[in-house]
Amino acid sequence: MNREIYIELGWEDDLEYHLPNEVDKFGRPVPHRKAVTGTDRRGNASLMSVVGIMPVVVHGFADNEPHTLVIFEWNIISGVQDLRFKSVMIEVSFLAHGPRGEAENEAQELRHAGFSSHYWNPEVVKAVPSGTSTYKRSTRHIGGKETYELGFSVGFQPYFSLSPKYSLERDTSSEIVDAIRVTGQPFVMSPDRNRPDSVRWIMLENESKRSGVPAYMRTAVLLKRQPNDNGLFLGTVKVETHISWWEDLKERKRRLTGQIRRDEPIVFDPHVVQSSAFDSKRQQLDEVDLDADFSSLYGFAGGHPG
């Protein structure tokens, strides 16, 4: 029989955490903050957290159209014995914000024509990892063999009786393949557009092995901006986790009662150029091999790999 041990993490003192953007001397938010989520947690809350950072942002071009390459790193911190992350979902959405820079004249014309500001949301043209990958595969057997006995009697009791029995056997066993699954998928968040402006990554543990999810994942997103658009855009990060029904219930209650405040959106500014290992690809960002360079994960956040 499996038993789950529930430990009170005592997060009540840490409910006001949220990551703000720093501001410059003019009160403007500083773009491209490195800390994405989770690093602000204190005390026991920091022991079970998803810590995301954004080490690289590259604004450039592909086919003479403005693009942006964003790299994220996610560390799954599982520091409480007997607790593990059974699933982690990370969503990142990108939203145009404010004037559109060199494309502002066109933006004004489109606004007068009834176009929504979502028209200028960056489009996710590629994200890694994408699709579904499996790791630490294992097999288990369920079911077995079922036996049925059939009997009948003939004759005239008590003088004569014949009661043969027949046995029928049916094999009901089957083999189930379990694995750690990592899924990535761009999707549309804004209601009035048909180009993906968001990406979702999901990590699921190997349930039969109680493996927990990978302890680290590196992801990347290539964004396409509208021609001449060098206005600001925002990145909103949403993280949902599954630890146990009790811990999940407490987390939902805190969110519903407003005890947990959301992190501020990340500010992206195409005018800000930061040095990186991809400077030589700044004019051809579509030539960066995202699958080879950024889709990596290792370790397991709790449990025992199969």
C-alpha positions in Angstrom: 0.0 0.0 0.0 1.4 3.4 -1.0 1.3 6.2 1.6 1.9 9.9 1.0 3.5 11.9 3.8 2.3 15.5 4.0 4.6 18.1 5.5 3.5 21.6 6.4 5.9 23.8 4.6 5.0 26.9 6.5 4.8 29.2 3.5 2.4 31.7 5.2 5.2 34.1 6.0 6.3 34.1 2.3 3.1 34.8 0.5 4.0 38.4 -0.6 6.8 37.3 -2.8 6.9 38.5 -6.4 9.6 39.6 -8.9 9.5 43.2 -9.9 11.4 44.9 -12.6 14.2 47.3 -11.6 13.8 50.9 -12.8 16.4 53.3 -14.0 16.9 56.9 -12.8 14.0 58.1 -15.0 11.6 55.5 -13.5 11.6 53.3 -16.6 11.7 49.5 -16.2 15.1 48.0 -17.0 14.6 45.5 -19.8 15.7 41.9 -20.0 15.9 41.1 -16.3 17.8 37.8 -15.7 15.6 36.4 -12.9 12.4 35.1 -14.4 10.6 33.4 -11.5 11.2 31.7 -8.2 14.4 33.3 -7.1 12.4 35.6 -4.8 11.1 32.8 -2.6 12.4 32.8 1.0 12.4 30.3 3.9 10.7 27.0 3.4 9.1 28.2 0.1 12.5 28.2 -1.5 12.9 24.5 -0.8 10.1 23.5 -3.3 10.3 25.9 -6.2 10.8 26.4 -9.9 13.6 28.8 -10.5 13.8 30.3 -14.0 16.5 32.6 -15.4 16.9 34.3 -18.8 20.6 34.4 -19.5 20.5 35.5 -23.2 18.3 37.8 -25.3 19.3 38.5 -28.9 17.5 41.0 -31.0 18.3 40.7 -34.7 16.9 39.6 -38.0 16.1 36.6 -40.2 15.3 37.1 -43.9 15.5 40.9 -43.3 12.6 40.7 -40.8 13.1 41.6 -37.1 13.4 38.5 -34.8 14.3 37.9 -31.2 16.0 34.8 -29.7 15.3 34.2 -26.0 17.0 31.5 -23.9 15.6 30.3 -20.6 17.0 27.9 -18.0 14.7 26.2 -15.4 15.9 24.7 -12.2 13.5 22.5 -10.3 14.4 22.8 -6.7 13.1 19.8 -4.6 14.6 20.2 -1.1 12.0 18.6 1.1 12.4 14.9 1.9 9.4 12.7 0.8 8.1 15.4 -1.5 8.7 15.6 -5.2 7.4 17.4 -8.3 5.1 15.0 -10.2 4.5 17.5 -12.9 5.6 21.0 -13.9 3.9 23.3 -16.5 5.6 26.4 -17.7 3.9 28.9 -20.0 5.5 32.0 -21.5 3.4 34.5 -23.4 4.6 37.5 -25.4 2.6 40.7 -25.7 3.3 44.0 -27.6 3.3 47.0 -25.4 3.1 50.7 -26.2 4.2 52.5 -29.4 5.7 50.4 -32.1 8.8 52.4 -32.8 9.6 52.7 -36.5 6.3 51.0 -37.3 4.2 53.4 -35.2 2.7 55.2 -38.3 1.4 51.8 -39.6 0.2 50.9 -36.1 -1.8 54.1 -35.9 -3.5 53.4 -39.2 -4.3 49.9 -38.1 -5.8 51.1 -34.8 -8.0 53.5 -36.7 -9.1 50.6 -38.9 -10.1 48.6 -35.8 -7.1 46.3 -35.5 -6.3 45.1 -32.0 -2.9 45.8 -30.4 -2.4 42.0 -30.4 -1.6 42.3 -34.1 1.9 43.3 -33.0 2.5 40.5 -30.6 5.7 38.6 -31.5 5.0 35.3 -33.2 6.6 32.1 -31.9 8.2 30.6 -35.0 10.2 28.0 -33.2 10.5 26.7 -29.6 12.6 23.9 -28.1 12.0 21.4 -26.8 9.0 20.9 -29.0 6.8 17.8 -29.5 7.0 15.0 -26.9 10.2 13.3 -25.8 10.4 10.4 -23.3 13.2 9.5 -20.9 13.8 6.7 -18.3 11.3 4.4 -19.9 10.1 1.4 -17.9 7.5 -1.3 -18.3 5.1 -2.9 -15.9 2.6 -5.7 -16.1 -1.0 -5.4 -15.0 -3.8 -8.0 -14.9 -3.3 -11.7 -15.0 -5.2 -14.9 -15.8 -8.9 -15.4 -15.0 -10.4 -18.9 -14.6 -14.1 -19.7 -15.0 -15.7 -23.1 -14.0 -18.9 -24.3 -15.7 -20.8 -27.4 -14.4 -24.1 -29.1 -15.0 -26.0 -32.3 -13.8 -27.9 -35.0 -15.7 -29.8 -38.0 -14.4 -32.5 -38.8 -11.9 -31.4 -38.2 -8.4 -30.8 -39.9 -6.1 -30.3 -42.9 -8.4 -27.9 -41.4 -10.9 -26.0 -38.0 -11.3 -23.3 -36.8 -13.6 -21.8 -33.4 -12.9 -18.8 -32.6 -15.2 -17.0 -29.3 -14.8 -15.2 -27.3 -17.5 -12.6 -24.7 -16.9 -12.1 -21.7 -19.1 -9.0 -19.6 -18.8 -8.5 -16.1 -20.1 -5.3 -14.1 -20.1 -6.1 -10.5 -19.1 -2.5 -9.3 -18.6 -1.0 -6.4 -20.4 2.2 -4.4 -20.5 2.2 -0.7 -19.7 5.1 1.5 -20.8 5.8 4.4 -18.4 8.3 7.2 -19.0 9.3 10.7 -18.0 7.6 12.9 -20.6 8.7 16.4 -21.7 6.3 18.3 -24.1 6.7 21.6 -25.8 4.1 23.4 -27.9 3.5 26.9 -29.2 0.0 28.1 -28.9 -2.3 31.1 -29.4 -3.1 33.1 -26.2 -4.7 36.3 -27.7 -8.3 35.8 -28.8 -8.2 37.8 -32.0 -5.2 36.3 -33.8 -4.2 33.0 -35.4 -0.4 33.2 -35.0 1.1 31.6 -31.8 2.3 34.2 -29.3 2.9 31.8 -26.4 4.7 28.5 -25.7 4.0 25.8 -23.1 6.4 23.2 -21.7 5.1 20.3 -19.6 7.2 17.8 -17.6 5.6 14.7 -16.3 7.3 12.1 -14.0 7.4 8.4 -14.6 4.6 7.6 -12.2 5.3 3.9 -11.6 8.9 4.7 -10.7 8.1 7.9 -8.7 10.9 9.5 -10.5 10.0 13.1 -10.1 10.6 15.5 -13.1 14.0 16.5 -14.5 15.8 18.8 -12.2 16.9 21.1 -15.0 15.6 22.1 -18.4 17.1 24.6 -21.0 14.6 26.1 -23.5 14.7 28.6 -26.3 12.2 30.6 -28.3 12.7 32.3 -31.6 10.2 35.2 -32.1 9.3 37.0 -35.3 8.3 40.6 -35.0 6.3 42.6 -37.6 8.4 44.5 -40.2 10.0 47.7 -38.8 8.6 46.9 -35.3 11.1 47.8 -32.7 8.7 48.7 -29.9 8.6 47.2 -26.5 7.0 43.8 -25.8 6.4 41.9 -22.6 6.9 38.3 -21.5 4.6 36.8 -18.9 5.6 33.6 -17.2 3.1 31.2 -15.5 4.3 28.2 -13.6 2.0 25.4 -12.3 3.2 22.4 -10.3 1.7 19.2 -8.9 3.3 17.9 -5.7 0.5 16.2 -3.8 -3.3 16.9 -3.5 -2.7 18.6 -0.1 0.1 20.9 -1.3 -1.8 21.7 -4.5 -4.9 22.6 -2.5 -3.0 25.0 -0.3 -1.4 26.7 -3.4 -4.8 27.1 -5.1 -6.3 28.6 -2.0 -3.5 31.1 -1.7 -3.9 32.2 -5.3 -7.7 32.5 -5.1 -7.5 34.6 -2.0 -4.9 36.9 -3.5 -2.2 35.9 -1.1 0.2 35.1 -3.9 1.0 38.0 -6.3 2.2 37.4 -9.8 5.6 38.3 -11.0 5.8 41.4 -13.1 6.1 40.8 -16.9 9.6 40.8 -18.3 10.3 43.9 -20.5 11.9 43.3 -23.9 13.4 46.3 -25.7 14.8 45.7 -29.3 16.9 48.8 -28.9 19.0 47.2 -26.2 21.8 45.2 -27.6 23.6 42.7 -25.3 26.7 40.8 -26.1 26.4 37.1 -26.4 27.8 34.0 -28.1 25.4 34.6 -30.9 26.6 38.0 -32.1 27.8 36.5 -35.4 24.3 35.2 -36.0 22.5 38.4 -35.2 21.5 39.0 -38.8 20.6 35.3 -39.4 18.9 34.2 -36.2 17.0 31.5 -38.1 20.3 29.7 -38.7 20.9 29.1 -35.0 20.4 25.4 -34.4 18.0 25.5 -31.5 17.6 21.7 -31.2 21.3 21.1 -30.9 22.2 24.1 -28.7 19.4 24.6 -26.3 17.2 21.5 -25.7 18.9 19.8 -22.8 17.9 18.5 -19.4 19.4 16.4 -16.7 18.8 15.0 -13.2 15.6 14.3 -11.5 13.9 16.4 -8.8 13.2 13.8 -6.2 12.4 10.1 -6.4 14.5 7.4 -8.0 15.1 7.3 -11.8 14.2 3.9 -13.3 
